[in-house]
Amino acid sequence: MVKIAVEGRGSAPSIYSMECDTLIRLNSEEIESLMDESVTKGTGGWQSLWNALRHNFDKASGQIKLTAEFRARIFQYYHNYGTGGWQTRTKRVFKRELPHLFLA
């Protein structure tokens, strides 16, 4: 079944997903990159997404739960905004498990 992951607004299209929630086990380097609080100075869109991702991380199991919305937002921010620290950090954390999100 196709679900709306992110509802479009104005000229931004809706993003759809066929996948439900995904549990990903992160390794120690990925966890370190995800939990580094020095990268979220400010309250912009990707900073709020990064903080939400942190809150979905279970330290006891080393797993993060990614909803279809989280995956869509990661894709949007990675592909629709300029290059920089966000893209590098995101790839560092999620490329091993979600390589398709980072293809051009």
A tleap script that builds the chain and sets N, CA, C and O, in Angstrom:
source leaprc.protein.ff14SB
mol = sequence {
  NMET VAL LYS ILE ALA VAL GLU GLY ARG GLY
  SER ALA PRO SER ILE TYR SER MET GLU CYS
  ASP THR LEU ILE ARG LEU ASN SER GLU GLU
  ILE GLU SER LEU MET ASP GLU SER VAL THR
  LYS GLY THR GLY GLY TRP GLN SER LEU TRP
  ASN ALA LEU ARG HIE ASN PHE ASP LYS ALA
  SER GLY GLN ILE LYS LEU THR ALA GLU PHE
  ARG ALA ARG ILE PHE GLN TYR TYR HIE ASN
  TYR GLY THR GLY GLY TRP GLN THR ARG THR
  LYS ARG VAL PHE LYS ARG GLU LEU PRO HIE
  LEU PHE LEU CALA
}
set mol.1.N position { 0.846 -1.167 0.000 }
set mol.1.CA position { 0.000 0.000 0.000 }
set mol.1.C position { 0.898 1.239 0.000 }
set mol.1.O position { 1.894 1.283 0.721 }
set mol.2.N position { 0.558 2.210 -0.781 }
set mol.2.CA position { 1.295 3.460 -0.851 }
set mol.2.C position { 0.745 4.412 0.202 }
set mol.2.O position { -0.467 4.576 0.342 }
set mol.3.N position { 1.663 5.039 0.945 }
set mol.3.CA position { 1.282 6.006 1.976 }
set mol.3.C position { 1.906 7.354 1.655 }
set mol.3.O position { 2.946 7.429 1.001 }
set mol.4.N position { 1.275 8.397 2.109 }
set mol.4.CA position { 1.881 9.723 1.992 }
set mol.4.C position { 2.871 9.848 3.140 }
set mol.4.O position { 2.492 9.795 4.309 }
set mol.5.N position { 4.151 10.015 2.794 }
set mol.5.CA position { 5.179 10.184 3.816 }
set mol.5.C position { 5.265 11.648 4.239 }
set mol.5.O position { 5.362 11.949 5.428 }
set mol.6.N position { 5.231 12.551 3.269 }
set mol.6.CA position { 5.232 13.994 3.540 }
set mol.6.C position { 4.225 14.616 2.590 }
set mol.6.O position { 4.344 14.483 1.372 }
set mol.7.N position { 3.240 15.292 3.145 }
set mol.7.CA position { 2.208 15.919 2.328 }
set mol.7.C position { 2.760 17.183 1.689 }
set mol.7.O position { 3.376 18.010 2.361 }
set mol.8.N position { 2.538 17.327 0.395 }
set mol.8.CA position { 3.030 18.491 -0.332 }
set mol.8.C position { 2.277 19.758 0.041 }
set mol.8.O position { 1.132 19.721 0.492 }
set mol.9.N position { 2.963 20.886 -0.164 }
set mol.9.CA position { 2.361 22.209 0.076 }
set mol.9.C position { 2.829 23.149 -1.018 }
set mol.9.O position { 3.994 23.118 -1.417 }
set mol.10.N position { 1.930 23.979 -1.501 }
set mol.10.CA position { 2.306 24.931 -2.541 }
set mol.10.C position { 2.912 24.229 -3.737 }
set mol.10.O position { 2.284 23.348 -4.323 }
set mol.11.N position { 4.134 24.611 -4.109 }
set mol.11.CA position { 4.794 23.990 -5.258 }
set mol.11.C position { 5.594 22.736 -4.878 }
set mol.11.O position { 6.145 22.069 -5.753 }
set mol.12.N position { 5.662 22.414 -3.584 }
set mol.12.CA position { 6.380 21.215 -3.144 }
set mol.12.C position { 5.469 19.994 -3.281 }
set mol.12.O position { 4.359 19.979 -2.748 }
set mol.13.N position { 5.942 18.974 -3.995 }
set mol.13.CA position { 5.093 17.790 -4.199 }
set mol.13.C position { 5.010 16.918 -2.946 }
set mol.13.O position { 5.867 16.993 -2.065 }
set mol.14.N position { 3.976 16.101 -2.880 }
set mol.14.CA position { 3.887 15.097 -1.818 }
set mol.14.C position { 4.923 14.016 -2.097 }
set mol.14.O position { 5.287 13.768 -3.247 }
set mol.15.N position { 5.391 13.379 -1.035 }
set mol.15.CA position { 6.325 12.261 -1.175 }
set mol.15.C position { 5.632 11.032 -0.621 }
set mol.15.O position { 5.057 11.057 0.467 }
set mol.16.N position { 5.696 9.958 -1.389 }
set mol.16.CA position { 5.002 8.723 -1.037 }
set mol.16.C position { 6.001 7.637 -0.668 }
set mol.16.O position { 7.162 7.677 -1.074 }
set mol.17.N position { 5.534 6.676 0.102 }
set mol.17.CA position { 6.367 5.550 0.504 }
set mol.17.C position { 5.524 4.287 0.535 }
set mol.17.O position { 4.329 4.324 0.829 }
set mol.18.N position { 6.171 3.166 0.226 }
set mol.18.CA position { 5.513 1.871 0.330 }
set mol.18.C position { 5.982 1.129 1.580 }
set mol.18.O position { 5.468 0.059 1.907 }
set mol.19.N position { 6.946 1.697 2.262 }
set mol.19.CA position { 7.516 1.042 3.429 }
set mol.19.C position { 6.918 1.590 4.712 }
set mol.19.O position { 6.536 2.758 4.794 }
set mol.20.N position { 6.845 0.728 5.705 }
set mol.20.CA position { 6.414 1.150 7.038 }
set mol.20.C position { 7.647 1.582 7.819 }
set mol.20.O position { 8.672 1.924 7.230 }
set mol.21.N position { 7.550 1.567 9.118 }
set mol.21.CA position { 8.691 1.929 9.953 }
set mol.21.C position { 9.842 0.957 9.724 }
set mol.21.O position { 9.629 -0.234 9.495 }
set mol.22.N position { 11.065 1.483 9.789 }
set mol.22.CA position { 12.269 0.690 9.614 }
set mol.22.C position { 13.124 0.813 10.869 }
set mol.22.O position { 13.375 1.920 11.344 }
set mol.23.N position { 13.569 -0.313 11.404 }
set mol.23.CA position { 14.502 -0.313 12.534 }
set mol.23.C position { 15.899 -0.544 11.989 }
set mol.23.O position { 16.139 -1.503 11.255 }
set mol.24.N position { 16.818 0.337 12.352 }
set mol.24.CA position { 18.194 0.231 11.887 }
set mol.24.C position { 19.118 0.169 13.099 }
set mol.24.O position { 19.021 0.997 14.004 }
set mol.25.N position { 20.003 -0.805 13.110 }
set mol.25.CA position { 21.007 -0.903 14.172 }
set mol.25.C position { 22.241 -0.128 13.703 }
set mol.25.O position { 22.827 -0.433 12.664 }
set mol.26.N position { 22.619 0.873 14.486 }
set mol.26.CA position { 23.761 1.713 14.143 }
set mol.26.C position { 25.029 1.160 14.789 }
set mol.26.O position { 24.992 0.578 15.873 }
set mol.27.N position { 26.163 1.357 14.088 }
set mol.27.CA position { 27.436 0.975 14.691 }
set mol.27.C position { 27.969 2.147 15.526 }
set mol.27.O position { 27.350 3.211 15.559 }
set mol.28.N position { 29.086 1.963 16.185 }
set mol.28.CA position { 29.576 2.975 17.136 }
set mol.28.C position { 29.891 4.312 16.465 }
set mol.28.O position { 29.614 5.364 17.041 }
set mol.29.N position { 30.470 4.292 15.248 }
set mol.29.CA position { 30.773 5.564 14.565 }
set mol.29.C position { 29.495 6.292 14.161 }
set mol.29.O position { 29.416 7.517 14.257 }
set mol.30.N position { 28.497 5.539 13.711 }
set mol.30.CA position { 27.223 6.144 13.320 }
set mol.30.C position { 26.525 6.748 14.539 }
set mol.30.O position { 25.952 7.835 14.457 }
set mol.31.N position { 26.574 6.047 15.654 }
set mol.31.CA position { 25.964 6.560 16.887 }
set mol.31.C position { 26.654 7.839 17.321 }
set mol.31.O position { 25.997 8.807 17.705 }
set mol.32.N position { 27.968 7.843 17.261 }
set mol.32.CA position { 28.728 9.037 17.653 }
set mol.32.C position { 28.349 10.234 16.789 }
set mol.32.O position { 28.178 11.339 17.301 }
set mol.33.N position { 28.216 10.021 15.481 }
set mol.33.CA position { 27.826 11.115 14.581 }
set mol.33.C position { 26.410 11.593 14.855 }
set mol.33.O position { 26.144 12.795 14.854 }
set mol.34.N position { 25.510 10.661 15.087 }
set mol.34.CA position { 24.111 11.020 15.358 }
set mol.34.C position { 23.986 11.808 16.657 }
set mol.34.O position { 23.245 12.789 16.716 }
set mol.35.N position { 24.691 11.398 17.679 }
set mol.35.CA position { 24.507 11.983 19.002 }
set mol.35.C position { 25.363 13.229 19.259 }
set mol.35.O position { 25.245 13.831 20.327 }
set mol.36.N position { 26.212 13.630 18.320 }
set mol.36.CA position { 27.056 14.816 18.478 }
set mol.36.C position { 26.177 16.064 18.533 }
set mol.36.O position { 25.630 16.493 17.517 }
set mol.37.N position { 26.049 16.633 19.710 }
set mol.37.CA position { 25.158 17.787 19.896 }
set mol.37.C position { 25.714 19.090 19.343 }
set mol.37.O position { 24.982 20.074 19.240 }
set mol.38.N position { 26.982 19.118 18.989 }
set mol.38.CA position { 27.577 20.358 18.488 }
set mol.38.C position { 27.067 20.740 17.097 }
set mol.38.O position { 27.299 21.864 16.653 }
set mol.39.N position { 26.385 19.840 16.406 }
set mol.39.CA position { 25.940 20.130 15.042 }
set mol.39.C position { 24.564 20.771 14.977 }
set mol.39.O position { 24.159 21.238 13.912 }
set mol.40.N position { 23.844 20.805 16.069 }
set mol.40.CA position { 22.474 21.319 16.009 }
set mol.40.C position { 22.323 22.649 16.725 }
set mol.40.O position { 21.411 22.840 17.529 }
set mol.41.N position { 23.214 23.548 16.426 }
set mol.41.CA position { 23.067 24.901 16.953 }
set mol.41.C position { 22.087 25.622 16.046 }
set mol.41.O position { 22.314 25.737 14.841 }
set mol.42.N position { 21.024 26.096 16.612 }
set mol.42.CA position { 19.991 26.751 15.821 }
set mol.42.C position { 18.711 25.933 15.850 }
set mol.42.O position { 18.645 24.866 16.461 }
set mol.43.N position { 17.694 26.461 15.173 }
set mol.43.CA position { 16.380 25.817 15.205 }
set mol.43.C position { 15.801 25.632 13.814 }
set mol.43.O position { 14.582 25.582 13.651 }
set mol.44.N position { 16.655 25.530 12.816 }
set mol.44.CA position { 16.184 25.380 11.448 }
set mol.44.C position { 15.567 24.020 11.197 }
set mol.44.O position { 15.447 23.196 12.104 }
set mol.45.N position { 15.176 23.799 9.951 }
set mol.45.CA position { 14.495 22.568 9.578 }
set mol.45.C position { 15.316 21.318 9.799 }
set mol.45.O position { 14.838 20.362 10.409 }
set mol.46.N position { 16.570 21.309 9.302 }
set mol.46.CA position { 17.352 20.081 9.456 }
set mol.46.C position { 17.766 19.873 10.897 }
set mol.46.O position { 17.907 18.732 11.335 }
set mol.47.N position { 17.967 20.964 11.658 }
set mol.47.CA position { 18.304 20.814 13.076 }
set mol.47.C position { 17.150 20.168 13.836 }
set mol.47.O position { 17.374 19.312 14.691 }
set mol.48.N position { 15.917 20.573 13.530 }
set mol.48.CA position { 14.775 19.959 14.214 }
set mol.48.C position { 14.610 18.506 13.783 }
set mol.48.O position { 14.239 17.660 14.597 }
set mol.49.N position { 14.881 18.204 12.510 }
set mol.49.CA position { 14.845 16.819 12.052 }
set mol.49.C position { 15.912 16.003 12.777 }
set mol.49.O position { 15.627 14.900 13.246 }
set mol.50.N position { 17.121 16.520 12.876 }
set mol.50.CA position { 18.219 15.800 13.528 }
set mol.50.C position { 17.886 15.535 15.003 }
set mol.50.O position { 18.152 14.449 15.519 }
set mol.51.N position { 17.315 16.518 15.663 }
set mol.51.CA position { 16.907 16.318 17.067 }
set mol.51.C position { 15.817 15.258 17.184 }
set mol.51.O position { 15.831 14.455 18.117 }
set mol.52.N position { 14.877 15.251 16.247 }
set mol.52.CA position { 13.823 14.230 16.253 }
set mol.52.C position { 14.413 12.844 16.017 }
set mol.52.O position { 13.981 11.871 16.636 }
set mol.53.N position { 15.394 12.749 15.127 }
set mol.53.CA position { 16.062 11.468 14.886 }
set mol.53.C position { 16.756 10.985 16.158 }
set mol.53.O position { 16.700 9.803 16.498 }
set mol.54.N position { 17.407 11.908 16.852 }
set mol.54.CA position { 18.064 11.551 18.118 }
set mol.54.C position { 17.065 10.989 19.119 }
set mol.54.O position { 17.354 10.018 19.818 }
set mol.55.N position { 15.889 11.604 19.183 }
set mol.55.CA position { 14.863 11.139 20.127 }
set mol.55.C position { 14.315 9.769 19.749 }
set mol.55.O position { 13.792 9.056 20.605 }
set mol.56.N position { 14.427 9.392 18.478 }
set mol.56.CA position { 13.964 8.072 18.035 }
set mol.56.C position { 15.045 7.001 18.164 }
set mol.56.O position { 14.821 5.845 17.807 }
set mol.57.N position { 16.207 7.381 18.668 }
set mol.57.CA position { 17.305 6.438 18.843 }
set mol.57.C position { 17.218 5.805 20.230 }
set mol.57.O position { 17.092 6.505 21.236 }
set mol.58.N position { 17.286 4.490 20.272 }
set mol.58.CA position { 17.251 3.744 21.537 }
set mol.58.C position { 18.682 3.376 21.913 }
set mol.58.O position { 19.287 2.498 21.298 }
set mol.59.N position { 19.215 4.046 22.919 }
set mol.59.CA position { 20.608 3.817 23.331 }
set mol.59.C position { 20.839 2.393 23.818 }
set mol.59.O position { 21.918 1.838 23.610 }
set mol.60.N position { 19.848 1.798 24.459 }
set mol.60.CA position { 20.004 0.441 25.005 }
set mol.60.C position { 20.198 -0.593 23.897 }
set mol.60.O position { 21.022 -1.498 24.035 }
set mol.61.N position { 19.458 -0.470 22.813 }
set mol.61.CA position { 19.544 -1.458 21.733 }
set mol.61.C position { 20.468 -1.015 20.600 }
set mol.61.O position { 20.889 -1.839 19.788 }
set mol.62.N position { 20.788 0.281 20.538 }
set mol.62.CA position { 21.603 0.798 19.434 }
set mol.62.C position { 20.821 0.914 18.137 }
set mol.62.O position { 21.407 0.963 17.056 }
set mol.63.N position { 19.486 0.958 18.245 }
set mol.63.CA position { 18.637 1.018 17.058 }
set mol.63.C position { 17.905 2.354 16.976 }
set mol.63.O position { 17.578 2.987 17.980 }
set mol.64.N position { 17.667 2.745 15.734 }
set mol.64.CA position { 16.862 3.940 15.490 }
set mol.64.C position { 15.670 3.521 14.639 }
set mol.64.O position { 15.797 2.729 13.706 }
set mol.65.N position { 14.518 4.067 14.980 }
set mol.65.CA position { 13.293 3.780 14.232 }
set mol.65.C position { 13.050 4.926 13.264 }
set mol.65.O position { 12.874 6.076 13.667 }
set mol.66.N position { 13.044 4.590 11.975 }
set mol.66.CA position { 12.778 5.592 10.953 }
set mol.66.C position { 11.414 5.338 10.341 }
set mol.66.O position { 11.168 4.286 9.751 }
set mol.67.N position { 10.540 6.305 10.488 }
set mol.67.CA position { 9.233 6.238 9.859 }
set mol.67.C position { 9.387 6.627 8.390 }
set mol.67.O position { 10.440 7.115 7.979 }
set mol.68.N position { 8.353 6.413 7.616 }
set mol.68.CA position { 8.361 6.840 6.218 }
set mol.68.C position { 8.579 8.349 6.137 }
set mol.68.O position { 9.262 8.834 5.236 }
set mol.69.N position { 7.999 9.084 7.079 }
set mol.69.CA position { 8.179 10.543 7.088 }
set mol.69.C position { 9.633 10.916 7.329 }
set mol.69.O position { 10.161 11.793 6.644 }
set mol.70.N position { 10.292 10.272 8.283 }
set mol.70.CA position { 11.711 10.565 8.541 }
set mol.70.C position { 12.555 10.281 7.294 }
set mol.70.O position { 13.403 11.090 6.919 }
set mol.71.N position { 12.319 9.131 6.655 }
set mol.71.CA position { 13.098 8.799 5.464 }
set mol.71.C position { 12.862 9.826 4.357 }
set mol.71.O position { 13.799 10.216 3.660 }
set mol.72.N position { 11.623 10.261 4.195 }
set mol.72.CA position { 11.302 11.262 3.175 }
set mol.72.C position { 11.963 12.598 3.499 }
set mol.72.O position { 12.498 13.257 2.607 }
set mol.73.N position { 11.930 12.994 4.745 }
set mol.73.CA position { 12.551 14.265 5.136 }
set mol.73.C position { 14.068 14.221 4.971 }
set mol.73.O position { 14.676 15.202 4.543 }
set mol.74.N position { 14.678 13.087 5.308 }
set mol.74.CA position { 16.120 12.939 5.097 }
set mol.74.C position { 16.423 13.103 3.613 }
set mol.74.O position { 17.345 13.830 3.243 }
set mol.75.N position { 15.651 12.433 2.764 }
set mol.75.CA position { 15.840 12.527 1.321 }
set mol.75.C position { 15.684 13.974 0.850 }
set mol.75.O position { 16.522 14.478 0.102 }
set mol.76.N position { 14.621 14.638 1.282 }
set mol.76.CA position { 14.364 16.020 0.864 }
set mol.76.C position { 15.514 16.940 1.242 }
set mol.76.O position { 16.029 17.670 0.395 }
set mol.77.N position { 15.918 16.912 2.497 }
set mol.77.CA position { 16.994 17.802 2.934 }
set mol.77.C position { 18.307 17.464 2.237 }
set mol.77.O position { 19.079 18.365 1.909 }
set mol.78.N position { 18.571 16.190 2.007 }
set mol.78.CA position { 19.821 15.788 1.368 }
set mol.78.C position { 19.879 16.281 -0.080 }
set mol.78.O position { 20.928 16.737 -0.535 }
set mol.79.N position { 18.767 16.194 -0.803 }
set mol.79.CA position { 18.779 16.503 -2.225 }
set mol.79.C position { 18.334 17.921 -2.576 }
set mol.79.O position { 18.645 18.391 -3.671 }
set mol.80.N position { 17.626 18.614 -1.703 }
set mol.80.CA position { 17.059 19.907 -2.081 }
set mol.80.C position { 17.772 21.119 -1.500 }
set mol.80.O position { 17.408 22.254 -1.806 }
set mol.81.N position { 18.772 20.898 -0.675 }
set mol.81.CA position { 19.481 22.028 -0.085 }
set mol.81.C position { 20.948 21.904 -0.419 }
set mol.81.O position { 21.421 20.815 -0.745 }
set mol.82.N position { 21.676 23.002 -0.343 }
set mol.82.CA position { 23.089 23.023 -0.717 }
set mol.82.C position { 23.926 21.991 0.015 }
set mol.82.O position { 23.483 21.369 0.981 }
set mol.83.N position { 25.138 21.826 -0.467 }
set mol.83.CA position { 26.039 20.862 0.166 }
set mol.83.C position { 26.612 21.447 1.449 }
set mol.83.O position { 26.676 22.664 1.625 }
set mol.84.N position { 27.016 20.572 2.319 }
set mol.84.CA position { 27.599 21.043 3.572 }
set mol.84.C position { 27.604 19.961 4.621 }
set mol.84.O position { 27.509 18.775 4.306 }
set mol.85.N position { 27.715 20.366 5.857 }
set mol.85.CA position { 27.821 19.446 6.973 }
set mol.85.C position { 26.646 18.505 7.119 }
set mol.85.O position { 26.827 17.352 7.510 }
set mol.86.N position { 25.435 18.971 6.813 }
set mol.86.CA position { 24.239 18.130 6.951 }
set mol.86.C position { 24.353 16.900 6.063 }
set mol.86.O position { 24.117 15.781 6.520 }
set mol.87.N position { 24.714 17.096 4.798 }
set mol.87.CA position { 24.796 15.966 3.885 }
set mol.87.C position { 25.878 14.972 4.317 }
set mol.87.O position { 25.659 13.760 4.296 }
set mol.88.N position { 27.027 15.485 4.702 }
set mol.88.CA position { 28.126 14.622 5.144 }
set mol.88.C position { 27.733 13.824 6.375 }
set mol.88.O position { 27.958 12.615 6.433 }
set mol.89.N position { 27.159 14.482 7.340 }
set mol.89.CA position { 26.763 13.828 8.593 }
set mol.89.C position { 25.663 12.789 8.337 }
set mol.89.O position { 25.703 11.690 8.892 }
set mol.90.N position { 24.707 13.132 7.516 }
set mol.90.CA position { 23.609 12.216 7.215 }
set mol.90.C position { 24.117 10.956 6.522 }
set mol.90.O position { 23.713 9.846 6.868 }
set mol.91.N position { 24.996 11.128 5.553 }
set mol.91.CA position { 25.579 9.969 4.879 }
set mol.91.C position { 26.362 9.113 5.859 }
set mol.91.O position { 26.296 7.885 5.813 }
set mol.92.N position { 27.102 9.763 6.742 }
set mol.92.CA position { 27.906 9.039 7.719 }
set mol.92.C position { 27.036 8.143 8.610 }
set mol.92.O position { 27.464 7.055 8.995 }
set mol.93.N position { 25.841 8.585 8.932 }
set mol.93.CA position { 24.966 7.831 9.830 }
set mol.93.C position { 24.125 6.793 9.083 }
set mol.93.O position { 23.943 5.684 9.587 }
set mol.94.N position { 23.607 7.124 7.894 }
set mol.94.CA position { 22.596 6.270 7.272 }
set mol.94.C position { 22.987 5.576 5.962 }
set mol.94.O position { 22.223 4.741 5.479 }
set mol.95.N position { 24.131 5.884 5.379 }
set mol.95.CA position { 24.454 5.331 4.058 }
set mol.95.C position { 24.560 3.806 4.057 }
set mol.95.O position { 24.175 3.169 3.076 }
set mol.96.N position { 25.062 3.219 5.110 }
set mol.96.CA position { 25.235 1.766 5.147 }
set mol.96.C position { 23.900 1.040 5.015 }
set mol.96.O position { 23.815 0.027 4.321 }
set mol.97.N position { 22.869 1.539 5.663 }
set mol.97.CA position { 21.558 0.893 5.653 }
set mol.97.C position { 20.584 1.447 4.625 }
set mol.97.O position { 19.669 0.738 4.206 }
set mol.98.N position { 20.756 2.697 4.210 }
set mol.98.CA position { 19.810 3.337 3.293 }
set mol.98.C position { 20.538 3.978 2.101 }
set mol.98.O position { 20.342 5.165 1.838 }
set mol.99.N position { 21.376 3.216 1.372 }
set mol.99.CA position { 22.155 3.842 0.293 }
set mol.99.C position { 21.282 4.462 -0.797 }
set mol.99.O position { 21.695 5.431 -1.435 }
set mol.100.N position { 20.085 3.921 -1.019 }
set mol.100.CA position { 19.200 4.443 -2.068 }
set mol.100.C position { 18.754 5.882 -1.810 }
set mol.100.O position { 18.387 6.585 -2.751 }
set mol.101.N position { 18.778 6.330 -0.563 }
set mol.101.CA position { 18.363 7.709 -0.269 }
set mol.101.C position { 19.363 8.727 -0.800 }
set mol.101.O position { 19.020 9.894 -0.987 }
set mol.102.N position { 20.600 8.294 -1.044 }
set mol.102.CA position { 21.662 9.243 -1.378 }
set mol.102.C position { 22.060 9.230 -2.847 }
set mol.102.O position { 22.987 9.937 -3.241 }
set mol.103.N position { 21.368 8.432 -3.664 }
set mol.103.CA position { 21.645 8.405 -5.093 }
set mol.103.C position { 21.052 9.637 -5.754 }
set mol.103.O position { 19.984 10.113 -5.370 }
set mol.104.N position { 21.752 10.141 -6.742 }
set mol.104.CA position { 21.280 11.344 -7.442 }
set mol.104.C position { 20.072 11.050 -8.290 }
set mol.104.O position { 19.545 11.948 -8.947 }
savepdb mol mol.pdb
quit
